[in-house]
Amino acid sequence: MEATLKQARLFKDLSQAEVAEKLGVHRHTYMKWEKHPDEMPLGKAKEFCRITNLPVDIIFFTPNSTFSRFKEGLDNVTSSS
């Protein structure tokens, strides 16, 4: 299962404003992250997962995400060491 930030937010019946407030950011900042989740700082991503009670890999480690490509790169580095 994979979920976008928006899907996770809607699953928890939260508005963008509510999530932004819980994350301590302006609503426009959160709206930008919904469109470009790879720009969300790791600390805020972890907090978002706590708020939605969903694991980070479901939301952020989808096959085409920057997080996945970064993790693949780390795996390649550690396996070739």
N, CA, C and O atoms as a GROMACS GRO file, in nm:
protein
  324
    1MET      N    1   0.083  -0.118   0.000
    1MET     CA    2   0.000   0.000   0.000
    1MET      C    3   0.088   0.125   0.000
    1MET      O    4   0.188   0.131   0.071
    2GLU      N    5   0.050   0.222  -0.080
    2GLU     CA    6   0.118   0.350  -0.084
    2GLU      C    7   0.015   0.460  -0.067
    2GLU      O    8  -0.100   0.444  -0.107
    3ALA      N    9   0.055   0.570  -0.008
    3ALA     CA   10  -0.038   0.681   0.012
    3ALA      C   11   0.035   0.813  -0.009
    3ALA      O   12   0.152   0.828   0.028
    4THR      N   13  -0.034   0.908  -0.067
    4THR     CA   14   0.020   1.043  -0.078
    4THR      C   15  -0.009   1.117   0.053
    4THR      O   16  -0.088   1.070   0.135
    5LEU      N   17   0.054   1.231   0.071
    5LEU     CA   18   0.025   1.312   0.190
    5LEU      C   19  -0.124   1.345   0.195
    5LEU      O   20  -0.186   1.338   0.300
    6LYS      N   21  -0.179   1.382   0.081
    6LYS     CA   22  -0.321   1.418   0.076
    6LYS      C   23  -0.409   1.300   0.114
    6LYS      O   24  -0.503   1.315   0.192
    7GLN      N   25  -0.379   1.182   0.059
    7GLN     CA   26  -0.459   1.063   0.092
    7GLN      C   27  -0.451   1.032   0.240
    7GLN      O   28  -0.552   0.999   0.303
    8ALA      N   29  -0.331   1.042   0.297
    8ALA     CA   30  -0.314   1.014   0.440
    8ALA      C   31  -0.392   1.115   0.523
    8ALA      O   32  -0.455   1.079   0.622
    9ARG      N   33  -0.386   1.241   0.483
    9ARG     CA   34  -0.458   1.347   0.555
    9ARG      C   35  -0.608   1.324   0.549
    9ARG      O   36  -0.678   1.334   0.650
   10LEU      N   37  -0.659   1.294   0.430
   10LEU     CA   38  -0.802   1.272   0.414
   10LEU      C   39  -0.848   1.146   0.488
   10LEU      O   40  -0.959   1.142   0.541
   11PHE      N   41  -0.762   1.044   0.490
   11PHE     CA   42  -0.794   0.920   0.562
   11PHE      C   43  -0.819   0.950   0.710
   11PHE      O   44  -0.903   0.886   0.773
   12LYS      N   45  -0.745   1.046   0.763
   12LYS     CA   46  -0.761   1.086   0.904
   12LYS      C   47  -0.863   1.198   0.921
   12LYS      O   48  -0.880   1.251   1.031
   13ASP      N   49  -0.930   1.236   0.812
   13ASP     CA   50  -1.034   1.339   0.815
   13ASP      C   51  -0.980   1.471   0.869
   13ASP      O   52  -1.044   1.535   0.953
   14LEU      N   53  -0.863   1.511   0.821
   14LEU     CA   54  -0.800   1.636   0.863
   14LEU      C   55  -0.797   1.733   0.746
   14LEU      O   56  -0.781   1.692   0.631
   15SER      N   57  -0.812   1.861   0.775
   15SER     CA   58  -0.798   1.964   0.672
   15SER      C   59  -0.650   2.001   0.658
   15SER      O   60  -0.568   1.968   0.744
   16GLN      N   61  -0.618   2.069   0.549
   16GLN     CA   62  -0.481   2.117   0.532
   16GLN      C   63  -0.444   2.212   0.645
   16GLN      O   64  -0.332   2.208   0.696
   17ALA      N   65  -0.537   2.296   0.685
   17ALA     CA   66  -0.511   2.391   0.794
   17ALA      C   67  -0.483   2.318   0.925
   17ALA      O   68  -0.395   2.359   1.001
   18GLU      N   69  -0.557   2.212   0.953
   18GLU     CA   70  -0.536   2.136   1.077
   18GLU      C   71  -0.398   2.070   1.078
   18GLU      O   72  -0.328   2.074   1.179
   19VAL      N   73  -0.360   2.010   0.966
   19VAL     CA   74  -0.229   1.946   0.959
   19VAL      C   75  -0.119   2.050   0.972
   19VAL      O   76  -0.022   2.030   1.046
   20ALA      N   77  -0.134   2.161   0.901
   20ALA     CA   78  -0.034   2.268   0.910
   20ALA      C   79  -0.017   2.316   1.054
   20ALA      O   80   0.095   2.336   1.100
   21GLU      N   81  -0.128   2.334   1.123
   21GLU     CA   82  -0.121   2.379   1.262
   21GLU      C   83  -0.049   2.276   1.349
   21GLU      O   84   0.034   2.312   1.432
   22LYS      N   85  -0.081   2.149   1.330
   22LYS     CA   86  -0.016   2.043   1.409
   22LYS      C   87   0.133   2.034   1.380
   22LYS      O   88   0.213   1.999   1.467
   23LEU      N   89   0.171   2.067   1.255
   23LEU     CA   90   0.312   2.064   1.217
   23LEU      C   91   0.385   2.194   1.252
   23LEU      O   92   0.508   2.201   1.246
   24GLY      N   93   0.308   2.296   1.289
   24GLY     CA   94   0.368   2.424   1.324
   24GLY      C   95   0.418   2.503   1.204
   24GLY      O   96   0.517   2.575   1.213
   25VAL      N   97   0.349   2.488   1.090
   25VAL     CA   98   0.386   2.560   0.969
   25VAL      C   99   0.264   2.633   0.914
   25VAL      O  100   0.151   2.605   0.954
   26HIS      N  101   0.288   2.725   0.823
   26HIS     CA  102   0.179   2.796   0.756
   26HIS      C  103   0.107   2.699   0.661
   26HIS      O  104   0.168   2.608   0.606
   27ARG      N  105  -0.021   2.720   0.643
   27ARG     CA  106  -0.101   2.632   0.556
   27ARG      C  107  -0.043   2.626   0.415
   27ARG      O  108  -0.043   2.519   0.353
   28HIS      N  109   0.007   2.738   0.363
   28HIS     CA  110   0.064   2.738   0.228
   28HIS      C  111   0.188   2.650   0.219
   28HIS      O  112   0.213   2.588   0.116
   29THR      N  113   0.265   2.644   0.326
   29THR     CA  114   0.382   2.556   0.329
   29THR      C  115   0.338   2.411   0.319
   29THR      O  116   0.394   2.334   0.241
   30TYR      N  117   0.238   2.374   0.398
   30TYR     CA  118   0.189   2.237   0.392
   30TYR      C  119   0.130   2.206   0.254
   30TYR      O  120   0.150   2.097   0.201
   31MET      N  121   0.057   2.302   0.197
   31MET     CA  122  -0.002   2.281   0.064
   31MET      C  123   0.107   2.252  -0.039
   31MET      O  124   0.090   2.168  -0.127
   32LYS      N  125   0.220   2.323  -0.028
   32LYS     CA  126   0.334   2.299  -0.118
   32LYS      C  127   0.387   2.157  -0.100
   32LYS      O  128   0.420   2.091  -0.198
   33TRP      N  129   0.395   2.111   0.025
   33TRP     CA  130   0.444   1.976   0.050
   33TRP      C  131   0.352   1.870  -0.007
   33TRP      O  132   0.399   1.765  -0.050
   34GLU      N  133   0.222   1.895  -0.008
   34GLU     CA  134   0.131   1.797  -0.068
   34GLU      C  135   0.160   1.782  -0.217
   34GLU      O  136   0.149   1.673  -0.271
   35LYS      N  137   0.199   1.891  -0.282
   35LYS     CA  138   0.231   1.886  -0.425
   35LYS      C  139   0.372   1.835  -0.449
   35LYS      O  140   0.398   1.770  -0.550
   36HIS      N  141   0.463   1.864  -0.356
   36HIS     CA  142   0.604   1.826  -0.368
   36HIS      C  143   0.652   1.765  -0.237
   36HIS      O  144   0.728   1.828  -0.164
   37PRO      N  145   0.608   1.644  -0.205
   37PRO     CA  146   0.640   1.585  -0.073
   37PRO      C  147   0.788   1.566  -0.047
   37PRO      O  148   0.831   1.560   0.068
   38ASP      N  149   0.868   1.556  -0.153
   38ASP     CA  150   1.011   1.538  -0.133
   38ASP      C  151   1.078   1.662  -0.075
   38ASP      O  152   1.193   1.656  -0.032
   39GLU      N  153   1.006   1.774  -0.073
   39GLU     CA  154   1.060   1.898  -0.015
   39GLU      C  155   1.032   1.908   0.135
   39GLU      O  156   1.082   1.999   0.201
   40MET      N  157   0.953   1.816   0.188
   40MET     CA  158   0.921   1.820   0.332
   40MET      C  159   1.044   1.776   0.412
   40MET      O  160   1.099   1.669   0.385
   41PRO      N  161   1.087   1.857   0.509
   41PRO     CA  162   1.201   1.816   0.592
   41PRO      C  163   1.172   1.685   0.666
   41PRO      O  164   1.057   1.656   0.701
   42LEU      N  165   1.276   1.608   0.688
   42LEU     CA  166   1.260   1.477   0.750
   42LEU      C  167   1.189   1.485   0.885
   42LEU      O  168   1.104   1.401   0.915
   43GLY      N  169   1.222   1.583   0.966
   43GLY     CA  170   1.157   1.597   1.096
   43GLY      C  171   1.007   1.619   1.084
   43GLY      O  172   0.929   1.563   1.160
   44LYS      N  173   0.968   1.700   0.986
   44LYS     CA  174   0.825   1.725   0.963
   44LYS      C  175   0.759   1.600   0.905
   44LYS      O  176   0.642   1.573   0.934
   45ALA      N  177   0.831   1.525   0.823
   45ALA     CA  178   0.777   1.401   0.768
   45ALA      C  179   0.748   1.301   0.880
   45ALA      O  180   0.644   1.236   0.881
   46LYS      N  181   0.841   1.291   0.973
   46LYS     CA  182   0.820   1.201   1.088
   46LYS      C  183   0.701   1.247   1.172
   46LYS      O  184   0.621   1.165   1.218
   47GLU      N  185   0.690   1.378   1.191
   47GLU     CA  186   0.579   1.433   1.269
   47GLU      C  187   0.447   1.408   1.196
   47GLU      O  188   0.346   1.374   1.260
   48PHE      N  189   0.446   1.424   1.064
   48PHE     CA  190   0.326   1.397   0.985
   48PHE      C  191   0.283   1.251   1.004
   48PHE      O  192   0.164   1.222   1.019
   49CYS      N  193   0.378   1.161   1.002
   49CYS     CA  194   0.347   1.019   1.021
   49CYS      C  195   0.292   0.993   1.161
   49CYS      O  196   0.203   0.909   1.178
   50ARG      N  197   0.344   1.064   1.259
   50ARG     CA  198   0.290   1.051   1.395
   50ARG      C  199   0.146   1.101   1.399
   50ARG      O  200   0.059   1.037   1.460
   51ILE      N  201   0.120   1.214   1.336
   51ILE     CA  202  -0.014   1.274   1.334
   51ILE      C  203  -0.114   1.180   1.266
   51ILE      O  204  -0.226   1.162   1.315
   52THR      N  205  -0.074   1.122   1.154
   52THR     CA  206  -0.165   1.036   1.078
   52THR      C  207  -0.160   0.890   1.123
   52THR      O  208  -0.240   0.808   1.079
   53ASN      N  209  -0.065   0.858   1.211
   53ASN     CA  210  -0.048   0.722   1.261
   53ASN      C  211  -0.025   0.622   1.147
   53ASN      O  212  -0.077   0.511   1.149
   54LEU      N  213   0.054   0.665   1.048
   54LEU     CA  214   0.090   0.579   0.936
   54LEU      C  215   0.241   0.571   0.928
   54LEU      O  216   0.310   0.669   0.956
   55PRO      N  217   0.295   0.455   0.890
   55PRO     CA  218   0.440   0.441   0.882
   55PRO      C  219   0.499   0.523   0.767
   55PRO      O  220   0.436   0.540   0.662
   56VAL      N  221   0.619   0.574   0.788
   56VAL     CA  222   0.684   0.660   0.690
   56VAL      C  223   0.705   0.590   0.557
   56VAL      O  224   0.701   0.655   0.453
   57ASP      N  225   0.728   0.459   0.557
   57ASP     CA  226   0.754   0.392   0.430
   57ASP      C  227   0.631   0.387   0.340
   57ASP      O  228   0.644   0.382   0.218
   58ILE      N  229   0.513   0.388   0.398
   58ILE     CA  230   0.390   0.387   0.317
   58ILE      C  231   0.373   0.520   0.245
   58ILE      O  232   0.329   0.523   0.130
   59ILE      N  233   0.408   0.629   0.311
   59ILE     CA  234   0.386   0.761   0.253
   59ILE      C  235   0.505   0.808   0.170
   59ILE      O  236   0.488   0.862   0.061
   60PHE      N  237   0.625   0.788   0.221
   60PHE     CA  238   0.741   0.850   0.159
   60PHE      C  239   0.830   0.758   0.078
   60PHE      O  240   0.914   0.807   0.002
   61PHE      N  241   0.815   0.629   0.090
   61PHE     CA  242   0.904   0.541   0.017
   61PHE      C  243   0.834   0.472  -0.099
   61PHE      O  244   0.854   0.353  -0.124
   62THR      N  245   0.752   0.548  -0.171
   62THR     CA  246   0.691   0.496  -0.292
   62THR      C  247   0.802   0.480  -0.396
   62THR      O  248   0.904   0.549  -0.386
   63PRO      N  249   0.787   0.392  -0.493
   63PRO     CA  250   0.896   0.359  -0.585
   63PRO      C  251   0.962   0.478  -0.655
   63PRO      O  252   1.082   0.474  -0.681
   64ASN      N  253   0.887   0.582  -0.686
   64ASN     CA  254   0.943   0.693  -0.762
   64ASN      C  255   0.982   0.813  -0.677
   64ASN      O  256   1.019   0.917  -0.732
   65SER      N  257   0.974   0.802  -0.547
   65SER     CA  258   1.004   0.917  -0.463
   65SER      C  259   1.154   0.941  -0.451
   65SER      O  260   1.235   0.850  -0.467
   66THR      N  261   1.189   1.065  -0.422
   66THR     CA  262   1.328   1.099  -0.398
   66THR      C  263   1.382   1.020  -0.280
   66THR      O  264   1.497   0.976  -0.281
   67PHE      N  265   1.299   1.001  -0.178
   67PHE     CA  266   1.341   0.922  -0.062
   67PHE      C  267   1.380   0.781  -0.104
   67PHE      O  268   1.480   0.728  -0.055
   68SER      N  269   1.304   0.719  -0.194
   68SER     CA  270   1.336   0.584  -0.240
   68SER      C  271   1.465   0.582  -0.319
   68SER      O  272   1.549   0.494  -0.300
   69ARG      N  273   1.481   0.679  -0.407
   69ARG     CA  274   1.604   0.684  -0.487
   69ARG      C  275   1.724   0.708  -0.397
   69ARG      O  276   1.831   0.651  -0.420
   70PHE      N  277   1.709   0.792  -0.294
   70PHE     CA  278   1.817   0.817  -0.199
   70PHE      C  279   1.850   0.688  -0.123
   70PHE      O  280   1.967   0.654  -0.106
   71LYS      N  281   1.746   0.617  -0.077
   71LYS     CA  282   1.766   0.492  -0.003
   71LYS      C  283   1.835   0.390  -0.092
   71LYS      O  284   1.925   0.319  -0.047
   72GLU      N  285   1.793   0.380  -0.220
   72GLU     CA  286   1.857   0.288  -0.314
   72GLU      C  287   2.005   0.320  -0.326
   72GLU      O  288   2.089   0.230  -0.326
   73GLY      N  289   2.037   0.449  -0.336
   73GLY     CA  290   2.176   0.491  -0.345
   73GLY      C  291   2.254   0.451  -0.222
   73GLY      O  292   2.368   0.405  -0.233
   74LEU      N  293   2.195   0.467  -0.104
   74LEU     CA  294   2.261   0.424   0.020
   74LEU      C  295   2.280   0.273   0.022
   74LEU      O  296   2.386   0.225   0.062
   75ASP      N  297   2.178   0.200  -0.022
   75ASP     CA  298   2.189   0.054  -0.025
   75ASP      C  299   2.302   0.011  -0.119
   75ASP      O  300   2.376  -0.081  -0.088
   76ASN      N  301   2.314   0.078  -0.233
   76ASN     CA  302   2.419   0.044  -0.328
   76ASN      C  303   2.556   0.074  -0.272
   76ASN      O  304   2.650  -0.003  -0.293
   77VAL      N  305   2.569   0.184  -0.199
   77VAL     CA  306   2.697   0.221  -0.139
   77VAL      C  307   2.735   0.121  -0.031
   77VAL      O  308   2.850   0.076  -0.026
   78THR      N  309   2.641   0.085   0.055
   78THR     CA  310   2.673  -0.007   0.164
   78THR      C  311   2.696  -0.148   0.114
   78THR      O  312   2.773  -0.222   0.175
   79SER      N  313   2.631  -0.189   0.006
   79SER     CA  314   2.649  -0.325  -0.044
   79SER      C  315   2.780  -0.339  -0.121
   79SER      O  316   2.833  -0.450  -0.133
   80SER      N  317   2.834  -0.228  -0.173
   80SER     CA  318   2.959  -0.237  -0.247
   80SER      C  319   3.080  -0.210  -0.158
   80SER      O  320   3.193  -0.212  -0.206
   81SER      N  321   3.057  -0.184  -0.030
   81SER     CA  322   3.168  -0.157   0.063
   81SER      C  323   3.225  -0.284   0.118
   81SER      O  324   3.319  -0.281   0.197
   0.00000   0.00000   0.00000
